[in-house]
């Protein structure tokens, strides 16, 4: 019954997308026979979307399918290694906007989450000012210790959103399992792992305590950074389904006229935004991964203020060193050094030659470096770099892809503020300073101390490791002499499981075939 329910949900979604005429698969993909036939049969009956671009058709189709499909589209926009660069670009403009739910439902949700009447929690609680797929935001007022009223933003999860996402995620896992089972070429893309990553990301985003913690962590990281800040969290009025923050009265960074009227230097703002993003990524290893213009404001002191911390990115020390060395290597045109970093990080297998990979990097870097400052793009460089994943058997890390996609957005905002913004000139001091601190004497002493602790732990574990090794050796010796033995119960369980798997496969194939046939007949008649 679960398989049938998942098939029904997927069939409905497939019908909506097919009718929209949106292209959702790379052009070079080879579809299985039944799906290719379904596509040919239904092609003449689809909506005429000739006047609209694919990004518009995709956006309309996914928005009509609901919150989980909007999130799926936004997630896949960061994974051009899976869906290709064209589809990723089409999905990158997908807006997370939905009609708001009622004021009555919002008040009830806040009272239930915080365990008190809303009139005791807030002096005023206004209507929603923004609504997205997972939550909506209300403007409210609270009374401070001094008795004065101050504005706050209250983020409230949509009623029943967890259950809705769980059903759709079940169908995504079902589809991923079917793809891995029946379409061998797709297994290298690890569809199940992709859906699992999406599920974990959504789980974090639907726990507003995690967003509050992200804001708090970034506030600590940037405490001494001039020209940047984040909103203050009201922990007493926050819970898993409700988040209360300081209300930001700032100028949207996209409102250039208002910024000029307030005497803000747009060129300086563009440079500072890029440097701020790189500082968060390399120094802190923790960056805001949704830095579109709607989440960026400039306050009355000229500081850049970030809001909406639902999507965050993390980079380990290894990835940060990798990123800094790559950027510095391209800035200085030291392609051999960039290639060596790839090999040292383990991203390129040793069977390839450093010199050959350096040659490929030169082919990427030189055309970009010779362009005018207004056309130089670090995000484009990283994107081309990641396109070499198959040629040199590189395993691209999802966190680096998320960084690159965020960099595309940040560069776009920066160039809107200063069309002549030179990304390399702006980023060079941040990269240089981080490398100097990371590879300087103090950092080397710290690394040596960490290594000493690791060695100490290993030495302490030697007796346990030797015992485990001895038991393993005895077991292998027994297997070599007597062979691998399975008890009767184990053999029976294996046979039973194999039988269930075969029956499930046959049922799944027939259910899928019947569903496709029903859709084709319905569309034809």
Residue pairs with C-beta under 8 A, 6 or more apart in sequence:
2 170
2 174
3 174
3 504
3 507
3 508
3 511
4 511
5 171
6 170
6 171
6 174
6 175
7 174
7 511
7 512
7 515
8 515
9 167
9 168
9 171
10 171
10 174
10 175
11 515
11 516
11 519
13 65
13 69
13 171
14 519
15 519
16 61
16 64
16 65
17 24
17 61
17 62
17 65
18 38
18 39
18 42
18 46
19 42
19 45
19 46
19 47
20 46
20 47
20 49
20 57
20 58
20 60
20 61
21 46
21 47
21 48
21 49
21 57
22 49
22 54
22 57
22 58
22 60
22 61
23 54
23 57
23 58
23 87
23 90
24 58
24 87
25 31
25 83
25 87
26 83
26 84
26 86
26 87
30 185
31 39
32 182
32 183
34 512
34 513
34 516
35 516
37 516
38 516
38 519
38 520
41 520
41 523
41 524
42 519
42 520
42 523
45 523
45 524
49 56
49 57
53 90
54 90
55 89
55 90
55 91
55 93
55 94
58 73
58 90
58 91
58 94
59 73
59 93
59 94
59 95
62 69
62 70
62 72
62 73
62 94
63 69
63 70
63 94
63 95
63 97
63 98
66 133
66 164
66 168
67 98
67 133
67 134
67 158
67 161
67 164
67 165
68 133
68 164
68 165
68 168
68 169
68 202
69 168
70 94
70 96
70 98
70 133
71 96
71 133
71 134
71 165
71 198
71 202
71 205
72 172
72 198
73 91
73 94
74 91
74 94
74 96
75 197
75 198
75 201
76 82
76 83
76 87
76 88
76 91
77 88
77 91
77 92
77 94
77 405
78 88
78 398
78 401
78 402
78 405
79 88
79 194
79 398
79 401
80 87
80 88
80 89
80 383
80 386
80 401
81 189
81 386
81 389
81 396
81 401
82 189
82 194
83 91
85 383
85 387
88 405
92 405
92 408
96 132
96 133
97 131
97 132
98 131
98 132
98 133
99 131
100 127
100 128
100 131
100 136
101 128
101 131
101 136
101 158
101 159
103 127
103 128
105 159
106 128
106 136
106 138
106 156
107 118
107 125
109 156
109 157
109 159
109 241
109 242
110 118
110 121
110 125
110 154
110 156
110 242
111 117
111 118
111 121
112 241
113 156
113 239
113 240
113 241
113 242
114 121
114 237
114 239
114 242
118 125
121 142
121 237
122 140
122 141
122 142
122 152
122 154
122 237
123 140
123 141
123 142
123 143
123 149
124 140
124 141
124 149
125 138
125 140
125 154
126 138
126 139
126 140
127 138
128 136
128 137
128 138
129 137
129 138
129 139
130 136
130 137
131 137
133 158
134 157
134 158
134 161
134 202
134 205
134 206
134 310
135 155
135 156
135 157
135 158
135 161
135 208
136 155
136 156
136 158
137 153
137 154
137 155
137 156
138 153
138 154
138 156
139 151
139 152
139 153
139 154
139 247
140 151
140 152
140 153
140 154
140 244
141 149
141 150
141 151
141 152
142 149
142 150
142 152
142 234
142 237
142 244
143 149
143 150
144 150
150 246
150 247
151 247
151 249
152 234
152 237
152 244
152 245
152 246
152 247
153 231
153 244
153 245
153 246
153 247
153 248
153 307
154 237
154 242
154 243
154 244
155 208
155 211
155 242
155 243
155 244
155 245
156 241
156 242
157 206
157 208
157 241
157 242
161 206
162 206
165 202
165 206
169 195
169 198
169 199
169 202
172 195
172 198
172 199
173 192
173 195
173 196
173 199
175 191
176 191
176 192
176 194
176 195
177 192
178 508
178 512
179 186
179 191
180 186
180 187
180 190
180 191
180 192
181 505
197 398
201 311
204 210
205 211
205 310
205 311
207 240
208 238
208 239
208 240
208 241
208 242
208 243
209 238
209 239
209 240
209 243
211 243
211 309
211 310
212 233
212 235
212 238
212 243
214 286
214 309
214 312
215 230
215 231
215 233
215 245
215 309
216 233
217 286
218 230
218 280
218 284
218 286
218 288
218 306
218 309
219 229
219 230
219 232
221 280
221 283
221 284
221 286
222 228
222 229
222 230
222 280
222 284
225 276
225 279
227 272
227 276
227 302
227 303
227 304
228 272
228 276
228 303
228 304
228 305
228 306
229 299
229 303
229 304
229 305
230 305
230 306
230 307
230 309
231 245
231 246
231 247
231 248
231 305
231 307
232 245
232 246
233 243
233 244
233 245
233 246
234 244
234 245
234 246
237 244
238 244
245 307
248 297
248 299
248 305
248 307
249 299
249 300
250 297
250 298
250 299
250 300
250 305
251 258
251 259
251 262
251 264
251 297
251 298
252 258
252 293
252 294
252 296
252 297
253 259
253 269
253 273
253 293
253 296
253 297
253 298
253 304
253 413
253 417
254 293
254 294
254 296
254 413
254 416
256 266
256 416
256 417
259 266
259 269
259 298
260 266
262 298
262 300
264 298
264 302
266 417
266 418
267 417
267 418
267 421
269 298
269 304
269 417
269 418
270 413
270 414
270 415
270 416
270 417
270 418
270 421
271 414
271 418
271 421
271 426
272 304
273 296
273 304
273 410
273 413
273 414
273 417
274 410
274 411
274 414
274 421
274 423
274 426
274 427
275 426
275 427
275 429
275 430
276 304
277 287
277 288
277 291
277 406
277 407
277 410
278 427
278 430
278 431
279 430
279 434
280 286
280 287
280 288
281 287
281 313
281 315
281 320
281 323
281 403
282 315
282 320
282 323
282 324
282 430
282 431
282 434
283 434
285 314
285 315
285 316
285 317
285 319
285 320
286 312
286 313
286 314
286 315
287 312
287 313
287 314
287 315
287 403
287 406
288 295
288 306
288 309
288 311
288 312
288 313
288 406
289 311
289 312
289 313
289 402
289 403
289 405
289 406
290 308
290 310
290 311
290 406
290 409
291 306
291 406
291 409
291 410
291 413
292 409
292 413
293 413
293 416
294 308
295 306
295 307
295 308
296 304
296 305
296 306
296 307
296 413
297 304
297 305
297 307
298 304
298 305
299 305
313 399
313 402
313 403
313 406
314 399
315 323
315 399
315 400
315 403
318 345
319 397
319 399
319 400
320 434
320 438
321 341
321 345
321 438
322 341
322 342
322 345
322 347
322 400
323 400
323 403
324 431
324 434
324 435
324 438
325 337
325 338
325 341
325 435
326 338
326 341
326 382
326 385
327 378
327 427
327 431
328 334
328 431
328 432
328 435
329 335
329 337
329 338
329 341
330 338
330 361
330 365
330 369
330 381
330 424
331 424
331 427
331 428
331 431
333 365
333 366
333 369
335 358
335 359
335 361
335 362
335 365
336 354
336 355
336 358
338 358
338 361
339 348
339 354
339 355
339 357
339 358
339 361
340 354
342 348
342 357
342 394
343 350
343 354
343 357
347 394
347 395
347 396
347 397
348 357
348 392
348 393
348 394
349 392
349 393
351 393
352 392
352 393
357 392
360 388
360 391
360 392
361 385
364 381
364 384
364 385
365 381
368 376
368 377
368 380
368 381
369 376
369 424
373 420
373 421
373 422
373 425
374 415
374 419
374 420
374 421
376 422
376 423
376 424
377 411
377 423
378 407
378 411
378 423
378 424
378 427
379 404
379 405
379 407
379 408
379 410
379 411
382 400
382 403
382 404
382 407
383 404
383 408
386 394
386 396
386 400
386 401
386 404
388 394
389 395
389 396
411 423
414 421
414 423
414 426
415 421
437 443
486 494
